[in-house]
Amino acid sequence: MESLSETKWDVVISGTGLQQSLLALALSRSGKNILHVDPNEYYGEAEAVLSLQEVDEWAARHQSADSDGGFAAAQATRPGGAESLSSSRAYSLALAPQLIHTRSELLSKLVSSKAFRQLEFLAVGSFYIYQPSSTDSSAPNLSRIPSTREDVFANTTISVKAKRGLMKFLKFVLEYDTVPQNDVWRPHASDSLASFLAKEFKLDADLQAYILTLTLSLDGKISTEAGLAAIHRHLTSMGVFGSGFAAVYPKWGGLSEIAQVGCRAGAVGGAVYMLGVGIRDVQKTSSAAETPEELDIVLTNDMAIKSKTLVKGLGKPAGLPSLFETTTEGAPTPAVAVVAIPVGTSFGEDGVSSEYPIYAVAHSSDTGECPAGQCVIYLSTLTSATSQSHLEKALTSILASVSSDDQEPPKSLYQLYYEQTGYDTPSVNIDGQSAVFSLLPLDLAFNDSVLDPVRSAWEMVVPNATDEELAEYLVFTDREGADAEDEYDN
């Protein structure tokens, strides 16, 4: 067997983030020599999932305000005391948790490539709006957002007149991209969705907040065009895989679990994997005109290798049980729920409000991320001088809203705060034989545009693909002689 330095590699993939791992999956049946390295000791890169001990170590490495790799200002604390926590390995905290709508192209690719066999998906339940107390004696509460015709009619907090406006909008958005509806919203495509809702459907601020929450917009200022597309995706995803939910979440680690499945597929296909090893230097070899140019790559373990192509990620940027109840008969028990605090909502004892919306995505123990009887809450907002304080107040307010009058609010056992950088539009920079993925968008729901750079990198590695190979990109049959249940277990 040739040593790694003697092997003529077709492609070296650096980093085991989602895009690199999907590329490994796409190349797993290509027969090419693939070396997949990652300077981290774990899979997933920016989409990794970590135990508490690993989170502590990770936070220590990313505590600087200008850390590399898209993360900064990380802090890990234990407000509930270490004695209240289970063992470190009982928790799996995702660095970039994202919901996946059931109509996402990512799910289609996981099915066509047979990778779905190695994944377990859980239902994302209802979306909620945090509503502060209206009087000194009343408690704050969470109001469930109606997203179907039946939900709207069953809701008792929305007036009859408001219901008519909401029903009119839901019917409109389901057909928003048809010829008659285009004339309504196209002139306002770049306007804010909130202004469009107020002008065209006469929806008040409360109903606007309901609808804006479904877009999961981080700044709350989403355009009409982008907002209608996001809500259409949400509504049309409802009921695809079962009643009562529009999105799913991969058990045991979200996108990190998908990344590991892609890497396992690559390993089964013959790829060589090395964790704790990165790339130190890359140089193009001088070559004769008739000889394809190669890349001279030096790994961080001082090993020198040669490869035709290189693909890497961008290392530096240029128990809340009440939330997990089923609301539709026959629907699966949700493992994820979304709570939104809209812009301008007063929360905390001092009545402060955030200039950006705050989203809290609660994961039950069914996700495998924490012990039974506990849950993990991921809070997100755009970075500002007061964002950490606002997130802390938001957490306290949400915990208070789910406790009854005769019970103390659930307490926070462990907290991790960090700032993350991402790109609005994912891309891949291809320079000859090298490709560099940009950082991923910071969307709270998976954006299918993430898949386009993976396809572009695959086409670079397979430059002379036939029409048949192009048509069968990420469309695989079960491997001959492999059991569907253990294809990637070897």
N, C-alpha and C positions, 0 to 999 in steps of 0.2 A: 504494500500500500504506500502510495506517495505521501510524503509529509505535507503539512499545510503550505509550507513555503514552496514546495515543488509542484503543487497542484495549479493548473491553469484555471482560475476561477472565471466563470461567466459573469457573475455579479457578486459584489460584497454589499450586504445590507447592514447599515449601522443604526442601532436603536431598535427596540422591540415595541415601539408605540403602535397605535392602532393602524396607521397607514402602512408602516413598514411590514407589520404582521399580515395585513390583508394582501400585500404584494407577495409575501412568502407563500400565502395560501394560493394566490393566483398562479405562482410559478411551481407549485408542488408537483404538478404532473408534467412539467416541461422537459425533464431529463437533464437540466442544466446543473453545472457545478455551482452551488450556492454556499457562501459563508455568511452566517448571520451573527453579528457581534453586538454587544451592548456593554458600555462601561459600568452600568449599574449591576448589582448582584441580584436584581429582581427583574421580572418581565413587566412590560407595560409602559415604561418611560413616563411621560406626562399623564398617562391614563392609568397609572399603576394603582394597585390596592395594597395597603400596608397594615401590618399588625401594629398594636400600640407601641411596642418597643421600636419597630421600624419607623413609625411616625415620629417618635421622639428624636431618633437619629436624623431623620430627613429634615425635621424642623430646625435642628441645630445647624445643618448644612445650608439652609435657605433662610436664615434669620436676617441676613443683610437686606437693606432696602433696595439694593441694586444687584441681587443675585442673578446668575446666569440661568438659562433654561426655562424662562417663562414664569418662574415662581420667585417671590420675594416676601420679606417681612413676616416670615413664619413664626408662630408662637404656639407652644403646646402647654396647656395647664390642666390641673385636676381640681376644679372647684368643689367636687363632691368628696374628695379625699381618695387616696389610693386604695383604702380598705373596701370601698364600695364597688370597685371594679373587679371583674373576673380576670382570668389570666390573659396575658397579652395576645395570645393566639386565638382567643375567643372573639376578637374583633377584627374586622377587615374594613378599613376606611378608604374609600375611593378618592383619589385626588381630583378627578374630573367626572363626577357622576352625571350621566345624561339619560333621559328617557328616550325610548325609541318608539315612534309612532308605528302602528301596525301596518301602515301602507308605505313605510320607509323602504327605499331601494336596498338598504343594507340587509334587511331581513330577506328580501328576494334573493340576494347574492348568497346569503348563508344557506338558504334552502337549495338553490341550484348547485352549489358547490358541495353539498352534503355535510357542511360543517355544523349545521344546526343540530345534528345528532349528538354532538358533544356539549350542547348547551341546554340550560333549563331557564325558561322565561317565566316571570311572574307578572301579574296584572298590576298596572298603575291605577289606583282608585280615583276618587273624586278630587276635584280642584276646589279650594276654599278661599274665601276672602276673610281676612281678619277685620272684625268690627269692634272698635273700642266701646267702652261702657257709655251709655247715653246719659246716665245720671250717676251721682256719687254712690248710690246704693246698688246699682246694677253691675253685673260682671261683664267683662268683654266676652265675645263669643266668635265662633267661626261659622260663616254662612256658606253653605255649599252652592257652587255655581251650577245652574241648570244648563245642560248642553244638548238636550234633546227636547222634542215637542212634549213628551210625557213629563219631563222634568219641569218644564215651564208651567204647565197646567197644575202640577202638584205643588208648586212653590206657593207658600202662604205669605211671604214677606214682600212680594212684588204686586203692585196694584194692577187692576184689570187693564187700565189704559197702557201701563208700561209693558204688560205682557203682550199686548197687541203689537207694540213697536218692536219688542224683542223677537216675537214670532216672525214678523215681517223681515227682520234682518237675517234670522237663521235660514229662512227660505231663500232669501237673496244670495247669501254667501255660498250656499250649496250649488248655485248656478252662476256664480259671479263671473266666470270666464266664458260665458256664452255671449252671442252677438247682442241680444237685447240688453243684457246687464252691463256690458262693456261701456256703453254710452253713459251709464250712470256714474261709474267710478273712475274711468280713465282720465277725465279732466282733472280729477283730484288725486291722481296716483302718487304724487310726491308730497301731498299734504299729510298732516298727521291723521292717523286713523281716528283719534278722539274727535277731531273737528269734523271729519266726515260723518261719524256716527251722530253727532249732534245736529248737523245740518240736514242730512238726508233722511234720518230715521227718528229725529227728535228724542234721542235717548238721553236721559239725565246722567249726571256724574256717576251715580251708583252703578247704573247699567253699563256705562262706558268702562268702569273699573272691572266689572265682571268679564266683559269681552276682551279687554286688554290683557287680563290675566291669562286667558287661554293662549295668547301669542307668546307668552314667556319672554317678552321683551325686557332686556336688562335695564334700559334707560326709560322705558315707558313712553317713548316718543316714536314708536314704529310708524312707518309710512302706511298710507292706505293700501298701496299695492302689496307690500310685504305682509301687512297685517291680515289682509283678506286671504292671501295664500296660506298663512300659518293657521288661521281659523278653519279654512276649508280642509286643510290636512287633518286637523284635529277632529272635525265633525265627520268626515268621510272615513276616518280610521275607527270610529266607534262601531263596535259589533263585528269587526272583521274576523276576529278569532274567538268571539264569544260576547255575550251581552254584558253591558255595564262598564266597559273600559275601552279606551282609545289608544293606549300605549302600554309597552311592556318594559321590563328591566331584567337584564340577565343576572341570575342568581350567582352568588359568591364573588361578585366584584365588578359587575357592569361591563364597561368597555374593556377593562383589563382581562376579563374572562374570554371575550371574543379575541383579543390579541393573543392570548395563550393558545387558544384553539388554532389560530392561524399558524403559530409557530410550531405546534405539534404536527400539523399537516405538512409543514415544510420539512420537519425532521423525518417524518415517515417517507417523504419523497426523496430523501437523501441529503438534505441540507445539513451542514455542520453548524452547531450552535456553541457560542462561547460567551458566557456572562462574565462580568468583571473585566472585560477587555474592550477598549475603544480604538479609535483611529488617531494616530499621532500626526501622520504626514501623508500627503498624496502628491505624487508627481507624475506627469505624463512622460512615457518613455519615447526617446527618439527612435523612429522606425523608418524602414524603407517604404517607398510608395506602394509596393505590392504587399506589404505586411500590415495587417490591422494594428492600429496604435493600441497600446495597453497602458494600464495605470500601475505605477509602482506605489504600493501602499505599505506603510509601516504602522503596525499595531502598537498599542501602549505597552505590550509585553515584549517589545523590541523585535518581534517577528516581522520579516519582510515578505510580502506576498505580491502576486501579480493578478490583476483582474481586468476583464474587458470593460466592465461597467461598475459604477458605485452609486448606491442610493442611501441617503441618510436624512435624518430629521434636523430641523433647525435648532441648534443648541442654544443660541442666544438671539432674541428678537431684534431685528432691525427695529318603654311603654307608653305610647299615646294610642291606646286601643280604640278610642272612639273614632279616630281618623281612618281606621282600616275596616270599617264595616261595609258590607255589601249594600248597595242601594237598589239593585235590580234583581228580581227573583231569577235564580239559576246562574247568576254571575259568580265567578271565582272570588274567593276572599282576597282583597287587594293587599299587596305588600308595600305599596308606595302611595303616598298622598301628597298633594301640593297645596301649600297655603301661601297666599299673597297678601302683602301689606302695601296697598297702593300709595302712590305719591300723595303727600299731604295728610296721610292718616296720623292722628295723634296717638302716640304710645309712650309708655313709661310715665313715671310719677310727675316728671316735669313737663309732660305734654309735648315733647319734641316730635318732629316729623322729619323724614328723610326726603332729600331732593330727588331721589331715585326710588323706584319700587324695590321692595325686598321680597325675595322668594325663599320659602322654607320647604324643602323636599324631604319628607319624613319616610324612613325605611324601617319596616318592622324586622323582627328577628328572623322572619321567613326568608329574607334575602341572604342569610348566612353571614351578615356583617356584625352581628352582636349576639349575646346570649338571649335566651328566652326571657320575656318579661321586660326587656329593654328595647330601645330603638336608637337609630342614628338619624340626626337631623342635619341636613346640609343647607346652610343659609348663604344666599348670594345677593350681592348688589354691586354697583359700580364703585370703584375706589374713589375715596375722597378723604379729606382731613378728618372727617368724623365717622367714616364708614364702620370702623371697628366698634365704636361706642353705639352706633345705631343697631348693629347686628346683635350686640349684647342685650340692648333694650328690647329688640324684636323677639329674641329668644325668650326672655323673661315674660313678655306679654303673651306670647303664644302658649307657653306652658301654663300660664294663669288661666287662659281661655278654655283649656280642656279639662280643668279641674272643677269638681262640683263644690257647692258652698261649704259642705262639711268635710272637705278633704284638702290637704295641703297640695300645692302644685307639684308635679314631678320635678325632681332636681337634676341639675346637670352634673354628670360625673367626670367628663373629660371634654376639653375644648381645644380645638386646633384652629388657629387663624392664619391665613396667608393671602397674599396678593398674587394674582396670576395674569399673565399677558397672553393674548391670543390675537388672531387675525380675523377680520370680518369675513374675508373670502379666502378659503384655503387654496393653495397653489403649489406647484412644483417648479423649481428653476432647473431646467435641463441645459447643461453646458457640455456639449460633445457627448462624452460617455459618463458624465456624472449628473446625478439628480439630487436635489435637496428639497425635502418637503418643508413647507412653512408650518408655523404653529397652527393648531386647530382653532376654529372659532370657539368662543366661550358660551355657546348656546346651551340652554338647559335641556333641550331636546335635540337628538341627533340630527345633523344637517346632511342630507344626501350629497351635497356638493363636495363633501370630504372624499367621496369615492372617485371623483374625476381625476385628481392628481395621481391616484394609485393606478388607474388605467393608463395614464400618460407614461408613468415610470415603467409599467409592464411593456408598453410598446417600444420603449427605448431598449429594454433588455432583450426583447424579441423583435428586432427591427424588420425582419422579413417574414412576418407571420402571414400565413395563407388566409384566404377568405374563410376557410373552415375553422382555422384556429381563432380568428377574430370573432367569429360567431359563437364559438364555444368558450369564450373568456369566462372563467369562473363558473362554467357549467360542466360538472363532473358526474360520472357514474360511480357507483360504489366500487372500490378496488376489488379485483378478482381474488377470491379466497378469503376476503376480510369480512368478519361479522359486523353487521351494521352497528352493533352496540360497542364493539371494542376496536374499531378501525384505527383509532389514534392512541390506543393504550400501550402499544409496543414501545 
